[in-house]
Amino acid sequence: MLNIVFVECNTLGDDLDWSRFSDLGNVTFLNSPPMSELPGLIADADVVVINKAPMNATTLAKASHVKLICVTATGTNILDKDYLASRGIVWTNVAGYATESVAQHTFASLFYLLEKLPYYDRFVKCGDYQKSSIFTNIDEPFFELKDKTWGIIGLGAIGRRVAGIARAFGCHIIYYSASGAAPQEGYEQVDLDTLLHTSDVVSVHAPLDQNTEHLMNRDAFKKMKPSAFFINVGRGPIVVEQDLADALKAGEIAGAALDVMDTEPPREGSPLLEIQDSGRLLITPHIAWASNEARTDLMDTVYSQISDFVRQADA
């Protein structure tokens, strides 16, 4: 039987059913061991299942039997594909499993900021509402999405899903393609300056590459409306974190929500962690992809990938 090693089970949650993988081989479950220990721990593996652990000449140095690497994510930048090809190692990833989850998180984050929910929750819970002489409090005004412009950076599956939901709220949708791809039918493509100047909400759903790294920098934030909100559920290094922190402190934008950061977990002294006002900056620990349904779909796909590989190997 195949030796299957799951390297980062703790990044996928303990509410999933792992038992079925035992039908496919001898399974070892690890919880993100130190990188220095990884080569020895996967030395006898035929299949390695990873999330963020790099697979390269160093980590695979002792893994002479490995035939398949499964990435429990969409991004594959942690794979040294030339090295894998030189050894005849097949790799797979999982695309499209988290579209609904990420789109939902995008709107949850926006509404948290847009409707000033931290302020109003505190107003009630601190006792001020009990002391009020009127039934309401509108000290922190908010606007409706209807007739507002939503700018999307990265119009892939997630970007299109966000666009569809935003349209249901009455938004006008525009988008920018960092890769310079041809316009998509049914969507208005604009240049980056136009998107930044005119959007009331800017959301990032793009991959990290040479076209998007540090795309959202000091100049970009200065071009946004002071009433606009910025959301990044793409990749952390698309944003220059110091520049975003400066823009928030200077009131150049109304607020920002991030589910991804430059370094994860964030480094000590990150400029964004200095901003403790969650009414201006919401940061979540890379969870947009992680609904129960999305993680279940993810593991169903990984099971099928390993199962197919076993079947082909036995054929």
N, C-alpha and C positions, 0 to 999 in steps of 0.2 A: 504493500500500500504506500501511497504517497505520504511524505512528511510535509504537513502544512503548518506554517508558523504565522500567526497573527501578531504583528509587532506592536500595535497601538490600540488595543481593545478599549482602553480608557478614553479614547477620543471619539468613540462611537456610542457610548452609553451602555449601562448595565440592564436596560429594560428590553433588550432584544434577545431573540432566541438563537443561541449559538450552537445548540446541541446537534442540529442537522448536519453541520460540517463534518461531524465524526463519521458520517456515512461515506465521505469521500476519501478519508485517510486518517493517519495519526495526527491529531491536531494539538498544537501547543499555543497557549494564549499568553501573551506578554502585555505589560502595561507600560509602554514607552520607556524601555531600559536606557541607561546612558549609552551614547553613541560608541564609547570606547568598548563596551561589552557586546555590542550588536554583532560583529563578525563571528564571534564564538557561538552566540545563541542561535544563529541561523546556519551554522556550518553544515548541518545534516539536512537542511530543508530542500525539498523539491519545488515547493510553492511558497512564496513569501507574500503576505498581504500587509500593505503599509498604508499610511495616510500622509504623513509629512516626512518620514524618515528617508534620507537620501539613499539611492541605490546606485553605487558606483564601484570603481575598482577597489576602494578602501573597504567599504562595508561588505562587499561580496567576495573579498579576498579568499576566505576560507570556505565559501559556499560552492563547492565544486559540482554539486548535483542539481543546483537550482535550474528549473526549466521555465517557470512562469512567475511573473511579478504582477500582482493585482493592486492597483491604486484605488483606495476607497474614496475617491474624489474625482473632480473633473480635471484639475490642473495636473500636469505631468512634468513641471519644471524641476522636480526633485530626481528625475531619472536621467542618468547619463546614457542617452539612447545609442550613441556610437559604441560605447563600451558594451552595452547589452547586445547590440547587433553582432559585435565581434565574437561574442560567446554563444550566439544563437539563442539567447534568452528572450522569450516572448513576454510582452507586457500588455496589460489592459487597464483601462480607466472606466469611469462611469459618468456619462454625460446626461444632462437633462433631468436628473432625478429630483432636483431641488427647486425647480422653477416656481412652483406654487408657494413653497416655503419662503423663498427669498423675496418674492413679490409681496407676500403677506407681511413679512417683517419690514419691508420698505414703508408700507403704509402705517404699520403700527408705530414705527419710529417717527414718521412725519407727524401723525396726529398727536403724539405725546408732546411734541414741541409746538406745533401749530396752534393747538387749543389751550396752551399754557397749563397743561394738566398738573405738572409739579406744583405750580403756585396755588392752584385751586384746591388740590388735595391737602396741601399744608394749611391753607386758610381754614378748612373745615376741622382738621384734626388737632390744630393747635388751640382751638377754642374760640377763635375770632368770629366764626360764623354764629356761634351761640350768643355772642354779645351784640350781634348786628341788629339794627332796628328795621331792616328790610329783608325781603326773602331772597335776594340775589346779591351778586358781587360781579361787577364788570370792570374792575380796576385794570385787568390785563386784557385788552381787546384782542380779538383774533378774526381772521377772514375766512370766507368760504373758498373752496377750490373752484367752484363754478366760474367759468370765464377767465380763469387764470392760465398762465402759460407754464407748462411743465417741460423742461428740457432734459433729454435723456442722452447720456454719453455711453454709447455701446448698445446698439439695437439688435442684440441677439435674442434668444428665446426668452430670457428673463426681461430684457428691456421691452420687448413687444408685449409681454404679459402685463408689465407695469403700465405701459401705454394704454392697453385696453381698459384696465381698471380706472386709470386717471380720466379717460374719456367718459366713462360711466358717471364720473363726478362732474362732468362738464368742462374738463380742461381742454385747452388747445395744446397739441403735442408737437414739439419739434425735436430733432435729434442731430447729434454730431457723430460722424464716423472718424475716429482717429486714424484708421488704416486707409482712409480715402476710398472706401468701397463705393460702388455705384449706388445711387439712390434706390431705396426699397419702395415698391409700389404701395400707395396708400399712406405714406408717411412723408412729412416735410423735412428734408435734410437741409441744414444750415451750417455755416462755418462756426467755429468755436466762439469767436467774439460776439456774433449775433446771439448765440444761445445764452452766453453769460449775461449780456446786457439786457435781454428781454425776458428771461425766465423768472418766475416766482418760486419755482422749485427746480433744483438741479439734482438729478440722481445719477450715480455712476454704476454701470453694470458691465464694465469692460474688463477684458483680461489685462494682465500686466505684461507689457512688451516695450520695445524701444519707442513706440509711438505714444504710449500712455504714461510711462514713468515720469513722475513729477509734473504731470500735465496740469494739475491743480496747484498752482504756486501763488506767490504774492501778487503777480500781475493779474492772474485769473480771478482771485477773490476780490481785487479792487474793481474789477469790471462788473461784478454782480450787484444787484439792487440791495440796498441796506435792509429791505424788508424780505429778502429771499432766504430760503432754507436750502442747505446743502446736505445731501445724503450719499454716503459711500458704502455700498455693499459689494464692491468689486474686489480690489486688492489694495492693501495699505499703502505701498509705495507710489501709487498714483497721486497721492497727496503729499505735499511738503508740510509736515506736521507743524513745524515752527511757524510757517506762514499762515496756516489755518488758525493756530492759537492767537497769533497777532491780529488776524482779521476779526476774530470773535471779541477779543479784548477791546479793539478799537471801534466796535459796533459797525463794521463794514458789511456784515451780513447779520441776519436776525438769529440764526441758529444753525447747528450742524448735528447730524447723527451719523455715527460711524459704527460699523460692525467689524471692520478690519483695521489693522494698524500696521505701521511700518515694521515693527518687530512684535512678535506674538509669542509669549506674553510681552507687554511693553517694557522697555528698559527703564531702569530707575532714572528719574529726572526727565522723563518725557514731558515736553512742554504742554501737551494736552491734559496731562493729569493735574496740572496746576489749576485748571478751570473746574472748580467743584460745583458750580451752578448748573444743575442738570436741566434747568429750563432753557439754557443756551447751548449746552453740549451734552448729548446723550452718547455714551459709548457702551456697546455690548460686546461680550467676549467671543466674537466670531461664531454666532449661533444662528444666523439667518437661514443657513442650510439645514438646520437640525431638527425640524419637526419630526414627530414620531413616524408620520407617514413617509417622509423623505428618507429617513434612515432605514426604515423597513424596505422601501424600494431599492435603496442602495445595496443592502445586504442580499436581497433577492437576486439582484444582478450579479453580485460577486459570486454567489453560490452557483448561478447558472454558468458563469465564466469558468469556474474551476471544474464544474461537472462536465462541461463541453470539452475542456482540455483533457480530462481523464478519459472520456469516451474516445476522443481522437487518438490518444496515446495507446489505448487498448485495441484500436481497430487494426 
